[in-house]
Amino acid sequence: MGPKVVASTCSSLIQFVWLDGPAVMTWIRKSILASVCTMENFKVLDLPRDPSSNHANDSSGKKKYTTVVSLSGHLFDQFLINNALDVIEDAGGSFRLVKCDVGQSSNAMSYSELEVAADDTAILDKIVDSLTSISNSSKDGVFNKEKELCLKIGKISERKVEVGSGIKNLPAVLILGAGRVCRPAAEFLASGGSISCSDSFKTCQDINVEIEGFQVIVASLYQRDAEETIEGIQNATAIQLDAMDYGRLSEYVSQVEVVISLLPPSFHAVIANACIEHKKHMVTASYVDDSMSRLDEKAKSAGVTILCEMGLDPGIDHMMAMKMIDHAHVGKGKIKSFTSYCGGLPSPAAANNPLAYKFSWNPAGAIRAGQNSATYKSMGEIAHVDGNELYDSATRLRIPELPAFALECLPNRNSLLYGDLYGITNEASTIFRATLRYEGFSEVMASLAKIGFFDDEPHPMLKGGQRTTFWTFLNELLDTKHSSPVNANKPAGSTGDEKEMVKRFLGLHEDEEIPVACLSAFDVACFRMEHRLAYSSKEQDMVLLHHEVEVEFPDGRPTENHRATLLEFGRVQNDKTTSAMALTVGIPAAVGALLLLQNNIQSRGVIRPLEPEVYMPALDILEASGIKLMEKIETSQMKL
């Protein structure tokens, strides 16, 4: 038996307390309006000693056959989860808690996902029958909704996924992370890149693309997320995997040819070490950080390629830039100016609020990005922009190929680093990278910042369980900033109309109570933006990437202006929307894996897509898959 865990459903959280070994507490925070805890609310669970430990210590991991059981109902306050776990244990099975979502009120239902394991299918069948009997018990006699248990049983399967055991014995790719970006990558690889090898594409001239596709294994911490991601994709398998469980991670890495990590950057070094150990290639869409850089020599010694920054930005931006720069250098040109603009935006039809922006995730990251300082070079001079002044530094931008788009740009962190990466530091007098937004975005965000809505310090009005309304809180912030409270009946056309409009579209003028989870003005702004500025199910996002490279020639030839533009919209198919951001991050990562599977990348170690062996075929494959670039070259004479 493993160590015991006590699960409590007290008050506002569920608490799992490890009772032996080092004291570890995992808090699953929920706003549960439940009754006061009693001893009946506790259930002793058999779980591995440490959440990140090898699953060899997990009793479910020793069983040969597994299935995923989803339970929903009043699992904790009516002790239904206790009954279900007793059934599993009494039958000789074991379980591992995969997911637990608790209802946010006493009337709401909870959801749990368990991996149930047994030594043979007969025991699993018995467990399934017993659980089904519990879930159907309300049909006999008096019906009690509070004691109803809803049950969903997955397919019974052997615990170990045998990679390459299909009829065609296809090469396999492991994708870690089942978020929005994963499905485009999985579809691309499972279908062999969705590329036609007709003469209309340059793609297949030098690349041997297997049209039948590859075996794709999608791994997620939650089995259900992986299953939903691969739904309808042939040659795809879903597995539950904790990437911090090095033993199981290593097991799966050893069985595939390439690993794609779509997990947060903090996971990459662990995954890269497993890939190096088993001599498997790896692809990520994340920036190369110090932890990855330190693995360069180790990867080279093992003959392993770790291809990083293979997404949109970074990724496609690198490849577009290097194609343009290398083309200029081949023609004996010198880079005079390099400017790059990139942004994820709502499509024009979806930009239907005063901010002209929407969020598909928590807005906190995007807001904090607007507070980063920036450095760039302009006409030979180094310019610095303080983070507090970033919104005020926004400038109007029009792209010649897209004149209908009213855009603005904000300097994007340290542009000088790209001069070094692209080898143009000593020749370019201008190196500038910027984030794109629709015109007016920065003015609105600057107004919110000046009012104080981006302050992340705990606010006295939101401490100690005190609750106030959005309207009262707004007036408090305005008073603090030595401004007059907003007059809700102020006539249109007067001073401050724009600020008034911003407050109204975010609902900051309403008498609705601010949620308990909001402890700062920043929390309040994020909460309102997440709920008021989300995409609807039918709305599309848009990705716009634009490079301009000015090239001069020592032999007196006219100066050239090279432009490359990528415009991609979210795609709707069968009433399902795939975002442009997911496409332009997921497909490049999959293309990187494809090139490694086909042995078309010979460089080893930790690399970026800066060399022709990567960016030339990758850009061709992207174009063949529908992600097209508009490219144009003008001379100074043509402009005249």
Secondary structure in CASP SS format (residue, H / E / C, confidence):
PFRMAT SS
TARGET T0000
AUTHOR 0000-0000-0000
METHOD secondary structure of the structure
MODEL  1
M C 1.00
G C 1.00
P C 1.00
K E 1.00
V E 1.00
V E 1.00
A E 1.00
S E 1.00
T C 1.00
C C 1.00
S C 1.00
S C 1.00
L E 1.00
I E 1.00
Q E 1.00
F E 1.00
V E 1.00
W E 1.00
L C 1.00
D C 1.00
G C 1.00
P C 1.00
A C 1.00
V C 1.00
M E 1.00
T E 1.00
W E 1.00
I E 1.00
R E 1.00
K C 1.00
S C 1.00
I C 1.00
L C 1.00
A C 1.00
S C 1.00
V C 1.00
C C 1.00
T C 1.00
M H 1.00
E H 1.00
N H 1.00
F C 1.00
K E 1.00
V E 1.00
L E 1.00
D E 1.00
L C 1.00
P C 1.00
R C 1.00
D C 1.00
P C 1.00
S C 1.00
S C 1.00
N C 1.00
H H 1.00
A H 1.00
N H 1.00
D C 1.00
S H 1.00
S H 1.00
G H 1.00
K H 1.00
K C 1.00
K C 1.00
Y E 1.00
T E 1.00
T E 1.00
V E 1.00
V E 1.00
S E 1.00
L E 1.00
S E 1.00
G E 1.00
H C 1.00
L C 1.00
F C 1.00
D C 1.00
Q C 1.00
F C 1.00
L H 1.00
I H 1.00
N H 1.00
N H 1.00
A H 1.00
L H 1.00
D H 1.00
V H 1.00
I H 1.00
E H 1.00
D H 1.00
A C 1.00
G C 1.00
G C 1.00
S E 1.00
F E 1.00
R E 1.00
L E 1.00
V E 1.00
K E 1.00
C E 1.00
D E 1.00
V C 1.00
G C 1.00
Q C 1.00
S C 1.00
S C 1.00
N C 1.00
A C 1.00
M C 1.00
S E 1.00
Y E 1.00
S E 1.00
E E 1.00
L E 1.00
E E 1.00
V E 1.00
A E 1.00
A E 1.00
D C 1.00
D C 1.00
T H 1.00
A H 1.00
I H 1.00
L H 1.00
D H 1.00
K H 1.00
I H 1.00
V H 1.00
D H 1.00
S H 1.00
L H 1.00
T H 1.00
S H 1.00
I H 1.00
S H 1.00
N C 1.00
S H 1.00
S H 1.00
K H 1.00
D C 1.00
G C 1.00
V C 1.00
F C 1.00
N C 1.00
K H 1.00
E H 1.00
K H 1.00
E C 1.00
L E 1.00
C E 1.00
L E 1.00
K E 1.00
I E 1.00
G C 1.00
K C 1.00
I C 1.00
S E 1.00
E E 1.00
R C 1.00
K C 1.00
V C 1.00
E C 1.00
V C 1.00
G C 1.00
S C 1.00
G C 1.00
I C 1.00
K C 1.00
N C 1.00
L C 1.00
P C 1.00
A E 1.00
V E 1.00
L E 1.00
I E 1.00
L E 1.00
G C 1.00
A C 1.00
G C 1.00
R C 1.00
V C 1.00
C H 1.00
R H 1.00
P H 1.00
A H 1.00
A H 1.00
E H 1.00
F H 1.00
L H 1.00
A H 1.00
S C 1.00
G C 1.00
G C 1.00
S C 1.00
I C 1.00
S C 1.00
C C 1.00
S C 1.00
D C 1.00
S C 1.00
F C 1.00
K C 1.00
T H 1.00
C H 1.00
Q H 1.00
D C 1.00
I C 1.00
N C 1.00
V C 1.00
E C 1.00
I C 1.00
E C 1.00
G C 1.00
F C 1.00
Q E 1.00
V E 1.00
I E 1.00
V E 1.00
A E 1.00
S E 1.00
L C 1.00
Y C 1.00
Q H 1.00
R H 1.00
D H 1.00
A H 1.00
E H 1.00
E H 1.00
T H 1.00
I H 1.00
E C 1.00
G C 1.00
I C 1.00
Q C 1.00
N C 1.00
A E 1.00
T E 1.00
A E 1.00
I E 1.00
Q E 1.00
L C 1.00
D C 1.00
A C 1.00
M C 1.00
D C 1.00
Y H 1.00
G H 1.00
R H 1.00
L H 1.00
S H 1.00
E H 1.00
Y H 1.00
V H 1.00
S C 1.00
Q C 1.00
V C 1.00
E C 1.00
V E 1.00
V E 1.00
I E 1.00
S E 1.00
L C 1.00
L C 1.00
P C 1.00
P H 1.00
S H 1.00
F H 1.00
H H 1.00
A H 1.00
V H 1.00
I H 1.00
A H 1.00
N H 1.00
A H 1.00
C H 1.00
I H 1.00
E H 1.00
H C 1.00
K C 1.00
K C 1.00
H E 1.00
M E 1.00
V E 1.00
T E 1.00
A C 1.00
S C 1.00
Y C 1.00
V C 1.00
D C 1.00
D H 1.00
S H 1.00
M H 1.00
S H 1.00
R C 1.00
L C 1.00
D H 1.00
E H 1.00
K H 1.00
A H 1.00
K H 1.00
S H 1.00
A H 1.00
G C 1.00
V C 1.00
T E 1.00
I E 1.00
L E 1.00
C C 1.00
E C 1.00
M C 1.00
G E 1.00
L E 1.00
D C 1.00
P C 1.00
G E 1.00
I H 1.00
D H 1.00
H H 1.00
M H 1.00
M H 1.00
A H 1.00
M H 1.00
K H 1.00
M H 1.00
I H 1.00
D H 1.00
H H 1.00
A H 1.00
H H 1.00
V H 1.00
G C 1.00
K C 1.00
G C 1.00
K E 1.00
I E 1.00
K E 1.00
S E 1.00
F E 1.00
T E 1.00
S E 1.00
Y E 1.00
C E 1.00
G E 1.00
G E 1.00
L E 1.00
P E 1.00
S C 1.00
P H 1.00
A H 1.00
A H 1.00
A C 1.00
N C 1.00
N C 1.00
P C 1.00
L C 1.00
A C 1.00
Y C 1.00
K C 1.00
F E 1.00
S C 1.00
W C 1.00
N C 1.00
P C 1.00
A H 1.00
G H 1.00
A H 1.00
I H 1.00
R H 1.00
A H 1.00
G C 1.00
Q C 1.00
N C 1.00
S C 1.00
A E 1.00
T E 1.00
Y E 1.00
K E 1.00
S E 1.00
M C 1.00
G C 1.00
E E 1.00
I E 1.00
A E 1.00
H E 1.00
V E 1.00
D C 1.00
G H 1.00
N H 1.00
E H 1.00
L C 1.00
Y H 1.00
D H 1.00
S H 1.00
A C 1.00
T E 1.00
R E 1.00
L E 1.00
R E 1.00
I E 1.00
P C 1.00
E C 1.00
L E 1.00
P E 1.00
A E 1.00
F E 1.00
A E 1.00
L E 1.00
E E 1.00
C E 1.00
L E 1.00
P E 1.00
N C 1.00
R C 1.00
N E 1.00
S C 1.00
L H 1.00
L H 1.00
Y H 1.00
G H 1.00
D H 1.00
L H 1.00
Y C 1.00
G C 1.00
I C 1.00
T C 1.00
N C 1.00
E C 1.00
A C 1.00
S C 1.00
T E 1.00
I E 1.00
F E 1.00
R E 1.00
A E 1.00
T E 1.00
L E 1.00
R E 1.00
Y E 1.00
E C 1.00
G C 1.00
F H 1.00
S H 1.00
E H 1.00
V H 1.00
M H 1.00
A H 1.00
S H 1.00
L H 1.00
A H 1.00
K H 1.00
I H 1.00
G C 1.00
F C 1.00
F C 1.00
D C 1.00
D C 1.00
E C 1.00
P E 1.00
H C 1.00
P H 1.00
M H 1.00
L H 1.00
K C 1.00
G C 1.00
G C 1.00
Q C 1.00
R C 1.00
T C 1.00
T E 1.00
F H 1.00
W H 1.00
T H 1.00
F H 1.00
L H 1.00
N H 1.00
E H 1.00
L H 1.00
L H 1.00
D H 1.00
T H 1.00
K C 1.00
H C 1.00
S C 1.00
S C 1.00
P C 1.00
V C 1.00
N C 1.00
A C 1.00
N C 1.00
K C 1.00
P C 1.00
A C 1.00
G C 1.00
S C 1.00
T C 1.00
G C 1.00
D H 1.00
E H 1.00
K H 1.00
E H 1.00
M H 1.00
V H 1.00
K H 1.00
R H 1.00
F H 1.00
L C 1.00
G C 1.00
L C 1.00
H C 1.00
E C 1.00
D C 1.00
E C 1.00
E E 1.00
I C 1.00
P C 1.00
V C 1.00
A C 1.00
C C 1.00
L C 1.00
S E 1.00
A H 1.00
F H 1.00
D H 1.00
V H 1.00
A H 1.00
C H 1.00
F H 1.00
R H 1.00
M H 1.00
E H 1.00
H H 1.00
R H 1.00
L C 1.00
A E 1.00
Y C 1.00
S C 1.00
S C 1.00
K C 1.00
E C 1.00
Q C 1.00
D E 1.00
M E 1.00
V E 1.00
L E 1.00
L E 1.00
H E 1.00
H E 1.00
E E 1.00
V E 1.00
E E 1.00
V E 1.00
E E 1.00
F C 1.00
P C 1.00
D C 1.00
G C 1.00
R C 1.00
P C 1.00
T C 1.00
E E 1.00
N E 1.00
H E 1.00
R E 1.00
A E 1.00
T E 1.00
L E 1.00
L E 1.00
E E 1.00
F E 1.00
G C 1.00
R E 1.00
V E 1.00
Q E 1.00
N C 1.00
D C 1.00
K E 1.00
T E 1.00
T E 1.00
S C 1.00
A H 1.00
M H 1.00
A H 1.00
L H 1.00
T H 1.00
V H 1.00
G H 1.00
I H 1.00
P H 1.00
A H 1.00
A H 1.00
V H 1.00
G H 1.00
A H 1.00
L H 1.00
L H 1.00
L H 1.00
L H 1.00
Q C 1.00
N C 1.00
N C 1.00
I C 1.00
Q C 1.00
S C 1.00
R C 1.00
G E 1.00
V E 1.00
I E 1.00
R C 1.00
P C 1.00
L C 1.00
E C 1.00
P H 1.00
E H 1.00
V H 1.00
Y H 1.00
M H 1.00
P H 1.00
A H 1.00
L H 1.00
D H 1.00
I H 1.00
L H 1.00
E H 1.00
A H 1.00
S C 1.00
G C 1.00
I C 1.00
K C 1.00
L E 1.00
M E 1.00
E E 1.00
K E 1.00
I E 1.00
E E 1.00
T E 1.00
S H 1.00
Q H 1.00
M H 1.00
K H 1.00
L C 1.00
END
